[in-house]
Amino acid sequence: MLKRLVWHYKRIRKQYGGRVLRPLVITSVSVTVLAAIAVTLVERDVEFPEFGKSLYWAVMTILDAGDISYVTTPWGWVIHWILALFGVAILAAVTGAVVGFVIDFLVKEGQGMGAAGYEDHIVICGWNATARDLVEELRTDEYGVRIALLHDAEKSPAGDGVYFVRGDATSAEDLERAGIRHASAAIICPTDATDAADMRSLLIGLAIESIAPEVRTVVEVNNPRHVQHFERSKVDELLVTSRLASRLLARTAMYPGLGSLVTDIVSGGQGSELYRVALPDGYVGLSIDDLSARLRRDHHATLLAVVRGTKTFSNPEASFRLEFGDEAVVVAESLGTLEPLGPGRQAAD
């Protein structure tokens, strides 16, 4: 919230500071100092301590808390009343500026014109049915991640719990408002099932890679023929939903129950969840069978694959041995002492 307030303050200062804020501050300080000097000359001895007392009196008079007995001469009374009237104008101007800032903050935030101010969050670019289900999944306590949605709409389609940024995901300024530089991951969802939506997703991926190349970028692709173009854009991972669905449907038709099993693993049903975890250094040198047995014994986890750098070994040979830095993909109910990798850690692979 503090980061959002600071961002709005900088925006307002940039827009109005030279015409409103700066003249108000300069005028207030000038009038206060001149009044203190005048009162010192007509009421007190011209000495620095007396000027300090007069300056304090002038500030308190502007704040409607000045002591009228401080001045005793007609000229002193004139200065007091002029300063008191000027103080009313200053307080009204300051109050109006504060109220205007609060109203501007609330209106801009409600319209998606603010800035997220998040760190280690996930930025979702675009909105479709996949994004809707994705938000529902990420809302669970299992992930505990904050979400910023960047989408060009009059109001947020994601509901509560998601910071909405209205804008163009290909725009560097709007990506900055979504906090892309400080995000752990970005997910790009095409707004419809057309080839044009894929091309727009490609532009969004290029924009993100140019601004924050260290952020992990995941893209949903409509047309499998466009995969090669996305790979050239250096996005981290692609998901062709039509291809994934068709292959899963084919396997389910051949092997009954397989679709339900995959859905259960991915969605965390029946107490199981899919994790990518860092393996302890003490596991280095273990065979794949020993690793599977230890994960099962110590963590009640079922090994699915071993990840080494950019390669994934889903069914390695029995002679396969673990090396330093290897990671594992497991299905587990509880990881115990194992550390699940977050998006930020994966982005460094």
C-alpha positions in Angstrom: 0.0 0.0 0.0 2.8 2.4 0.8 4.4 1.7 -2.6 1.1 2.5 -4.3 0.7 5.7 -2.4 4.3 6.8 -3.3 3.6 6.0 -6.9 0.4 8.1 -7.0 2.2 10.9 -5.2 5.0 10.9 -7.8 2.4 10.9 -10.6 0.5 13.8 -9.1 3.6 15.7 -8.3 4.8 15.3 -11.9 1.5 16.3 -13.2 0.6 19.2 -10.9 3.6 19.9 -8.7 5.0 22.8 -10.8 1.6 24.5 -11.0 0.0 23.8 -7.6 2.3 22.2 -5.0 5.4 24.3 -5.5 3.7 27.7 -5.6 1.7 26.8 -2.5 4.8 25.8 -0.5 6.8 28.8 -1.6 4.0 31.2 -0.9 3.3 29.7 2.6 7.0 29.8 3.6 7.5 33.3 2.3 4.5 34.8 4.0 5.3 33.1 7.3 9.0 34.3 7.3 8.0 37.8 6.3 5.3 38.0 9.0 7.9 36.8 11.6 10.4 39.4 10.4 7.7 42.2 10.5 6.5 41.3 14.0 10.1 41.2 15.3 10.8 44.7 13.9 7.6 46.3 15.4 7.2 44.3 18.6 10.6 42.9 19.7 14.3 43.6 19.8 16.0 42.8 16.5 17.8 39.7 17.8 18.0 36.1 16.5 16.3 34.5 19.6 13.4 37.0 19.3 13.1 36.2 15.6 12.9 32.5 16.5 10.0 33.2 18.9 8.3 35.3 16.2 8.7 32.5 13.6 7.1 30.0 16.0 4.2 32.4 16.7 3.7 32.9 12.9 3.5 29.2 12.3 1.1 28.6 15.1 -1.0 31.5 14.0 -1.4 30.0 10.5 -2.4 26.8 12.2 -5.1 28.8 14.2 -3.2 28.2 17.5 -1.3 31.5 17.8 -1.2 33.6 21.0 -2.9 37.0 20.4 -1.1 38.4 23.4 2.2 38.0 21.6 1.5 41.3 19.8 0.6 44.5 21.7 0.9 47.3 19.1 -1.6 48.3 16.3 0.8 47.2 13.6 1.3 43.9 15.4 -2.4 43.3 15.5 -2.7 44.1 11.8 0.0 41.5 11.0 -1.7 39.0 13.3 -5.1 39.3 11.6 -3.6 39.2 8.1 -1.6 36.1 9.0 -4.7 34.5 10.6 -6.8 35.1 7.4 -3.9 33.8 5.2 -3.7 30.8 7.5 -7.3 29.9 6.8 -6.6 30.0 3.1 -3.5 27.8 3.5 -5.3 25.2 5.5 -8.2 25.1 3.0 -5.7 24.7 0.2 -3.8 21.9 2.0 -7.0 20.2 3.0 -8.2 20.3 -0.6 -4.9 18.9 -1.9 -5.1 16.0 0.6 -8.7 15.2 -0.1 -8.0 15.5 -3.9 -5.1 13.1 -3.5 -7.2 10.6 -1.6 -10.1 10.8 -4.1 -7.6 10.5 -7.0 -6.0 7.5 -5.3 -9.3 5.7 -4.8 -10.7 6.5 -8.2 -7.5 5.5 -10.1 -7.1 2.3 -8.0 -10.7 1.3 -8.8 -10.3 2.0 -12.5 -7.1 -0.1 -12.7 -4.9 3.0 -13.3 -2.6 2.5 -10.3 0.6 0.5 -9.8 0.7 -2.9 -8.1 3.8 -2.3 -5.9 4.3 -6.0 -5.4 7.4 -8.1 -5.3 7.8 -11.8 -6.1 4.3 -11.9 -7.5 2.8 -13.4 -10.7 1.7 -11.1 -13.5 -1.1 -12.4 -15.7 -1.3 -10.7 -19.1 -4.6 -11.1 -20.8 -7.8 -12.8 -19.7 -9.7 -15.9 -20.9 -11.2 -19.1 -19.4 -7.7 -20.4 -18.6 -6.7 -17.3 -16.8 -10.0 -17.5 -14.7 -9.2 -21.1 -13.6 -5.6 -20.1 -13.0 -6.6 -17.3 -10.7 -8.9 -19.7 -8.7 -6.0 -22.2 -8.4 -3.5 -19.5 -7.3 -5.9 -18.1 -4.7 -5.5 -21.2 -2.6 -3.4 -21.1 0.5 -1.1 -23.7 -1.0 0.5 -21.1 -3.2 0.2 -18.0 -1.1 1.3 -15.8 -4.0 0.1 -12.3 -4.9 -1.3 -11.8 -8.4 -1.5 -8.7 -10.7 -3.7 -8.9 -13.7 -2.8 -6.7 -16.7 -5.8 -6.5 -19.0 -7.6 -3.8 -21.0 -11.1 -3.8 -19.5 -13.3 -1.2 -17.7 -13.3 -3.3 -14.5 -11.4 -6.3 -13.2 -12.7 -9.7 -14.4 -10.7 -11.5 -11.7 -12.6 -10.3 -8.6 -11.2 -9.7 -5.1 -7.7 -10.7 -4.2 -6.2 -9.8 -7.5 -4.6 -6.4 -8.2 -6.0 -5.1 -11.5 -4.0 -3.0 -13.8 -5.9 -1.7 -16.8 -3.7 -1.3 -19.8 -1.9 -2.8 -22.8 0.4 -5.7 -22.0 2.6 -4.7 -24.9 3.2 -1.3 -23.3 6.4 -0.9 -21.3 4.7 1.7 -19.0 1.7 -0.6 -18.3 4.0 -3.6 -17.6 6.0 -1.4 -15.2 2.7 -0.5 -13.4 2.1 -4.3 -13.0 5.5 -4.6 -11.4 7.0 -6.8 -14.0 10.6 -6.0 -13.0 10.0 -7.3 -9.5 7.7 -10.3 -10.5 8.7 -13.9 -10.1 6.8 -15.0 -13.2 4.6 -13.8 -16.0 1.8 -15.8 -17.6 0.5 -14.7 -21.0 -3.0 -15.8 -21.9 -4.5 -15.1 -25.4 -7.8 -13.2 -25.2 -9.4 -15.5 -27.8 -8.6 -18.5 -29.9 -7.4 -16.7 -33.0 -4.0 -16.6 -34.7 -4.1 -12.8 -34.1 -4.3 -13.4 -30.4 -1.1 -15.6 -30.7 0.7 -12.8 -32.5 -0.3 -10.4 -29.7 1.0 -12.9 -27.1 4.2 -13.0 -29.0 4.6 -9.2 -28.8 3.8 -9.3 -25.1 6.5 -12.0 -24.6 9.0 -9.8 -26.5 8.1 -6.8 -24.4 8.6 -8.7 -21.1 11.9 -10.2 -22.2 13.2 -6.8 -23.2 12.2 -5.2 -19.8 12.7 -8.0 -17.4 14.6 -11.0 -19.0 15.1 -12.6 -15.6 11.4 -13.0 -15.0 10.1 -16.5 -15.9 7.6 -16.2 -18.8 5.0 -18.8 -19.5 2.8 -18.5 -22.6 -0.5 -20.2 -23.5 -0.4 -20.8 -27.3 -3.5 -21.4 -29.5 -1.9 -22.7 -32.7 0.9 -25.3 -32.5 2.4 -23.9 -35.7 3.3 -20.8 -33.8 5.5 -22.6 -31.2 8.7 -22.0 -33.2 8.0 -18.2 -33.2 7.6 -18.2 -29.4 10.8 -20.2 -29.0 12.7 -17.6 -30.9 11.3 -14.9 -28.6 13.1 -16.6 -25.7 10.1 -17.2 -23.5 10.8 -19.8 -20.8 7.9 -22.2 -21.3 5.0 -22.8 -23.7 1.7 -24.6 -23.2 -0.3 -25.5 -26.2 -3.7 -26.2 -24.6 -5.3 -27.8 -27.6 -2.3 -30.2 -28.0 -2.3 -31.1 -24.3 -6.0 -31.6 -24.2 -6.1 -33.8 -27.4 -3.3 -36.0 -26.2 -4.8 -36.4 -22.8 -8.2 -37.3 -24.3 -6.5 -39.9 -26.5 -4.7 -41.5 -23.6 -7.9 -41.5 -21.5 -9.8 -43.2 -24.3 -7.1 -45.9 -24.4 -6.6 -46.2 -20.7 -9.7 -45.4 -18.7 -9.2 -43.3 -15.6 -5.9 -41.7 -16.8 -7.5 -38.3 -17.4 -8.9 -38.2 -13.8 -5.6 -39.3 -12.5 -3.7 -36.5 -14.2 -6.3 -33.9 -13.2 -6.1 -35.1 -9.6 -2.3 -34.8 -9.5 -2.3 -31.3 -11.1 -5.2 -29.9 -9.1 -4.0 -31.3 -5.8 -7.0 -33.5 -5.1 -7.1 -36.4 -2.7 -4.3 -34.9 -0.6 -1.6 -35.1 -3.4 0.1 -32.2 -5.1 2.7 -31.8 -7.8 6.0 -30.2 -6.7 9.4 -29.4 -8.2 11.9 -29.6 -5.3 15.5 -29.0 -4.6 17.3 -32.1 -3.5 19.7 -32.1 -0.5 23.4 -32.3 -1.2 23.5 -35.6 0.6 21.5 -37.2 -2.2 24.4 -36.7 -4.7 25.5 -40.0 -6.1 22.2 -41.9 -5.4 20.9 -44.1 -8.2 17.4 -43.3 -9.5 16.0 -46.4 -7.6 17.7 -45.3 -4.4 16.3 -41.7 -4.8 12.8 -43.0 -5.4 13.0 -45.3 -2.4 14.3 -42.5 -0.1 11.7 -40.0 -1.3 9.0 -42.5 -0.6 10.4 -43.5 2.8 11.3 -40.1 4.2 8.8 -37.8 2.6 5.9 -40.0 1.3 6.6 -38.6 -2.1 6.5 -40.4 -5.5 9.2 -39.5 -7.9 8.1 -38.5 -11.5 11.2 -37.0 -13.0 14.7 -35.6 -12.4 15.6 -32.1 -13.7 19.2 -31.3 -14.5 19.7 -27.8 -15.9 17.4 -27.5 -18.9 16.9 -31.2 -19.3 14.2 -33.3 -17.7 14.7 -37.1 -17.2 11.2 -38.6 -16.8 12.3 -42.2 -17.1 16.1 -42.5 -16.8 18.1 -45.7 -16.9 18.8 -47.7 -13.8 22.5 -46.5 -14.0 21.5 -42.8 -13.7 23.2 -41.1 -10.8 22.3 -37.8 -9.1 24.6 -34.9 -9.5 25.0 -31.6 -7.6 22.1 -29.2 -8.4 19.7 -31.8 -9.6 16.0 -31.3 -8.8 13.1 -33.6 -8.7 9.5 -33.5 -9.8 7.4 -35.4 -7.2 3.8 -36.0 -6.2 3.5 -35.7 -2.4 1.1 -35.0 0.4 3.8 -33.5 2.6 7.4 -32.6 1.6 8.9 -32.7 5.1 12.3 -31.0 4.9 12.4 -30.8 1.1 12.1 -27.3 -0.3 9.6 -26.6 -3.1 11.0 -24.3 -5.8 9.1 -21.0 -6.4 8.9 -19.2 -9.7 11.8 -17.0 -8.9 14.1 -20.0 -8.2 13.0 -21.7 -11.4 13.7 -18.6 -13.4 17.3 -18.9 -12.6 17.7 -22.3 -14.2 
